[in-house]
Every structure is written in C-alpha cells, then in structure tokens.
C-alpha cells in the first residue's frame, strides 16, 4: 500500500495524531485516511515510525470525521474520530481494533463501546474455547452458547440505545447506530426515534444520510405494516404470489443455501412447522441463492417442505431489496391478511410466538 500525503497547507490543522507503535521496525510507514461515502478512504497523511512512534497531521474539520490508521504490513486498522483535538493512539498490532485512542469525547465514547464488544467476544470464547467439535455439537452446549449470545446481544443493544440517546451530537453515535441496524435487535419505532433525536450535523454526515435512507425503506416492512406484495418462481418454475402462500400465520423466511446461520436455523423452523402446520402455520422461503442446483439440494437436505421461491439473483434479488434485507437469516411473521406482526423470531422465540398464537387452537 502506497499513500502520499494529500493535505494542502490550508487544510492542515493545528493538531497531531501521535501513534505509539511498539513491535514494528523504524521506517515502517503509517497511513492516515478519512472514510467517505461508499466507505472509500481518502489519504490524508503518511509518516514513518521512529523509535516506536509516528506523528501524523490532522486536518481541520467543520464537524467530526471518521478516520482510519493503518500500519504497513499489519492487518486491520484503528478507527479514530477527528474533532479538532490532539489524539494519541497506542497501536496494538496484534488486535488493531482494540488499540486505545485518547483525545476528544467521540473517541472516549467509541473506546467504551469497543471495549464492550471486545469483552462480549471474550465471554463467548471463554465458553467455547477448548471444547472439542463433538462437544460443540452437543445440543445442551449449543443452547448455553445461544443463551449467552442472546444475553450479550441484549446488553449491547441497551448500551447502544442509551449511548446514542445521551450523545446525540457525537459521530460515534451514528457509528453505533450502524451496528444497531445490523443487529436487528431494536424495533423500527425505537430506531426512528433515536435517529430523529440526533443532531442535524450527525444526521447530515455521509453515514447519517445512509441510515436515514435505510430507515425510510425499512418503514415499509416495520411491524404493523402490510407486507409488500411480490411474485417469484418456485423450484418447479411456476409463479407464486405472496398472497397465494399465506396461511393463518406465515413465516416469510429470507435465507440461502450458502448461509450457514440460515442452515443452522432451518431445523428449528422445520420442527415448528410440523408441530403447527395443521393449525394454520406455514412458511414461505425466499432464497437469495444464485446457483439453482445448490438451492434445490439445500431444500431437500434440510427437509424444507413449505413453499419456496427465488429469483436466483443473490443480493440483487428484487424481493430482498423491497424488504430492505441487508443480512440473512431474516424473517417476518405475517397474519392471514399479510400484516407484519413480528420480525426475526429465531430459536425458542419462534416456537413461543406460534404457541402464543395457535397453542389453544
């Protein structure tokens, strides 16, 4: 990677980023870039390591910006928020994302957040580390890991919501918002309220605008909305419309043969389907596959007896775009009128909801 400094004298600020980088040779290049729309980095400055340290010039900014620090020959990067203050980074070349960064409120908030995520990951590793493959396949062990993951996800979501609400004028808040969207753990109504309460400066950043667009799209598939209609091909090559596949309650399941989390969830859906299909529960699978044969093989291997459709267009699938699908598995529970009444019910949550709706029938 070769990056030359592109700062003009007029754009240079009064502050310096001091990167302490033990464990690398003198003369190693260090690069500072700014992230822009489309996650495209623009080079800002370059320096060489001298006695374990490098100094890079921070540009003047009208509002906080997201910057990345990279080191020649080292995987990963350090995320830094520039808010016209001097910054110090203690670069950990073994785990770049957990490099302590000091300087400004934004970096302090972001460091607290990354420490939370790092600790959560360590807890998962603490449970699974040292277990054999056979032990990892044990249903009891898997249930314990899922329970811990759900607990940690809930804690992470609560931290994000609280941090965003208390720091509406921080760029770090919109970065946490991105993770909150991806996690699919917070309702659209809550996210819309948090977003609307962000400062205008934060909402007008390139990430803020992208999230605003995503929230507008997701409003169409929020709980209480009528599920957008569509028609697609079944494995037999016939057209099937959503309206013609509805039962009393229908799980609209976005998945793919290549998606391991989807395949791991399939046995749970199969069990719930067989238990409640005679009482009005059904499933409609929408596959984001692009290989027809792999799609068909997965249907047969996983025992997916319900209706399936796919346009075989991968992430370009028009149904996925209509439903604002950014990750899979993702699902929507519909009532008999096609109204969305729940989202992303997995594991015990799916069975519990269907039992609540159909248990006495």
N, C-alpha and C positions, 0 to 999 in steps of 0.2 A: 504493500500500500504506500503510495507516494502522494503526499498532500503538501502543497505550498501555502504559505500564509496569504490570505486574500484581503487582509484589512488595509484600509487606507489610513492615513494619519488622522483624518477627520473622524473616522468611525471608531478609533481606539478609545477605550475608556480609561479611567484613572485607576482601575483595579486589576489585580493579578490573581490568577489561579495558580496556587503553589501545589504541585503534586509530589508527594513523597513516595518514592517507588523503590523500596528495598528489594534486592534479589535480581536486579537487571544490571547489565553492564553499562558503563559510561558510554555515551554516544548513541544509545538506543533512542529512536525517535518516538516522540509523544505527540498525539494529534488532538486538537480540539475542534469540534464541529457543532453546528446548530441544526437541530431537526426541524424540517419544514413540511409543508403539505405533501401528503403521499409518503411520509416517513423517509424523505430524501435528505441526507445530511449535506450541509454546505460547509466547506472547510473554512475555518476561522484563523487558526494559528498552529504553528509547529514549533517544537523545541526539542532539544536533546537532553538526555539525562546526564547530570554532572554530580558525582558523589551522592547518588541515590535521590536526586531531586531534579525537577523540571519546573520552569515557570512559563506560563502562557498568558498572553494579554487577553483580557475580557473586553468585548466591545460594549459601547454604550447602548442601552436598550430603552425603549419607551415603556415597555412592560416586560414582565418576566418571560424568559425564553427557556426552552429545554435544550441542553447541550449534552454531548457525549464525549467522553475522554477515552481514547484508545491508545494502546501501547504496542509498538512494533513487536510482532512475534508472540503476542499474548492474546488468547481467546477472550471474547467478551468485551464489555465496556462499563464505564462508570457514568451513571446519569447525574447530571448537575443542572441546577436551576440558577440562571444568571439574573440577579436582581440588583445590579449596580453596587455590589459589595465585594470585598476581598473574600476569596474562598480557599480553603485548604482541604486537600483530599489525601487520605492515607490509602494508597492504592494497594489492594490485596490481589496480587497476580494469580493466586490460587482460586479466588472466587471474586471476580471483579464487581459483581452486583452488591456485595456486602462490604464494599470499601467505605469507611466512614468519611462523610463530607460535612464540613462546617462552614458556615457563612450565610446568614440570612434566614428568615423564617421559613421560606419554602423548602430549603434543604433540610432544616431541622424536622419539619413535618414529614418530608419524604423519607428521611432516615428512620424515623419512628415507624413508618408504615413498612418499610422493607425489613426492619428488624422483626416485626410481627410476622411477616410472611416467612422469613427465614426460620424463625422459631417453630412455626407451624410445620414446615417441611421437616425439621429435625425431629419433631414428635412422631411424624409418620415413619420416618426412617428408624427411629428408636423402637417402634413396634415390629417392623418388618425385617430389620437388619439381622442377619444371622439365621433366618428361617430358611429351611430347605424349600425346594419347589413343591414338594409334596405337602409340606405344612402350609404354604401359601395358597394351595388349592383346597384346603380344609374349609368347609362351609362356616364353621364356628369362627375360625381366624378371619375369614373374609368379612363376616358380619361385624366383628370387632373393629376391623380396619374401616369399614364403611361408616360405622357409628362414630368413630373418631374423626373421619373426614367430614362428616356432616356437622359435627360439633365445631370443628375448626372453621369450616365454611361459614357457619352462623356467626362465630366470633369475628371473623374477618369482615363479614357484611356489616355487623354492628359497628365495628371500628370505622369502616369507610363512611357509613351514613353519618356518624357523629362527627368525624373529622371534616367532612365536606360541609356539613351544616355550620360548624363552628369556624370554618376558614373559607368563606365564600369568595374572597379576593385573592386566593392563592392558586398559582398554576398547578401546584401539586394536587389540588382538589380535582382538577379535571383529569389528571393522570389516574387518580384513584377511581374516578368515575368510569374511565375506560375499562378498568378491571371489573368494576361492579356490573357493567353491561355484559361483559363476557361471562361472568359467573352465573348469570341468570337466577340469582337468589333474591332479587328485590323486585317488587311489583312495579309495573309501569307508572302507576299513580305516584308512588313514592319517589321514583327517579325523576319524574316530571317536576314534582315539587322541589326537589333538591336542585335540579338544573335551573329552574326559573329563579331560584333564590341566589344563584351565583352572580357575581358582579358582571357588569356589561363587558369589562375588559377580559375577564376569563372566558365568557361565552363567545367573544369575538376572536379568540385565538383560533389557529387552524384546527386544533383538536376540538375546541369548544363548538365550532361550526359543524364539524363532522358528527359530533354526538347529537347536536340539535337536529340534524337531518335524520339520524338513526331513530331518535325518539319520535319524530314525526311519522316515520314509516312504521314503527312498532305500535303506534296508537291504533292502527288498523287491525292489529291482532292482539290487542290487550283484552284482559278478562272483561266480559260483558259485551264485547263486540261480536258482530256476525262474522263468522269465518269467511274469508274471501273465497268465492267460487272458483273452481278450476275443473278441467277435463284433461286426462292424460291416458297413455296406453298401458294396458295390463300386460302381464307376461305373455298372454295369448295374442296380443296385438290388437285388442279391442279397446274402444274408447270407454272410459268410466268417469262419470262426473261425481264430484263430491256429494252432491245431493242424493245421488242414487246409491251411495255407500253408507249412508247414515243409519245407525241403529237408535235405540233409545238413548244410549250414551256411546260415543265413538272416540277412541283414542287416535288422533291424527299423528302418526309417528314418522318423523324425518330421520332417516338412517342411511347406511350404505354398507355393502359387503366389506369394504376396506376399513371401516371404522371399528376398531377394537372395543371401545366403550359401548358402542351400539350392540355389538355381538354379545358382549357380556350381559347386557340388559335384556336381550331377547328371551332367555329362559324365564325371566320373571314375567314378561308380558305374556308369554305362552301359557304359563300357569294360571294367571289371572283370567286370560281369555277362556280357557277350558272350564274354569270354575263358574264363570258368569255369562257365557255366551247364550245360554238358554234363557237368561233373564233379561236380555236386551243389550248386553255389552258387546261391542265389536271393535275392530281395529282397521284402520286404513293406513298402509305403509306407503310412504313417498320416498323412493330411493334416490340418492344423489350419486349413484354409480354411473360409470361411463362404459363399462365392459358388460355387455348383456349377459354373457355366459356366467361371469362371476356373480352377477346379481341373482340369476336363476339358481345357481349352485348354493348360494347362501340361504335362499328361501327354503330350499329342500333340506339342507343340512340342519338349519335351525328350527325346522318344523313350523314355519310361519303359514298357517292355514287360512289367514284372512286375506282380504283384497289387497293387492299391491299395484302401484303404478310407478312409472318412471319415464322421464324424457331422455335419460342416459346422457345428460349434459353436465355432470359433475357440479361444480359450484355455480355454473351458469344456468342452472335449472330455473325456468321462469316461475315455478311454484315456490321454490325456495326464496327467490327474490321477492315475490309477493308477500311472503310470510316473514321477511327480514331475517332469514336464517343465516347466522354467522358461524355457528358451530353445531355439531351433532354429537350425540343424540339430542333432539329437541322434540317436544310433543305438546299437543293441545288437546284437552278433553272437551268434547262438544256435546251439547244436549241434542234432542231429537230435531230441534229447529236449526241446528248448526251454530248456535251461540257458544262462544268460548266460555267455559265455566272454571277451568283450571289449566295450569301450564306446568310442563316439566315434572310430572309425577313419576318418580323412579323408585325402584326397590319397594319397601313396605308402604311408601306413601301412595303408590298406585292402588295396591290392594285395599288399603284403609279407606281411600276415597270411594272406590267402587263398592266396597262393603257398606259404606255410609249411604250410598245412593240406592243400592239394589239388595242389600242384605235381607230385608224383610219381605221381599217380593218372591 
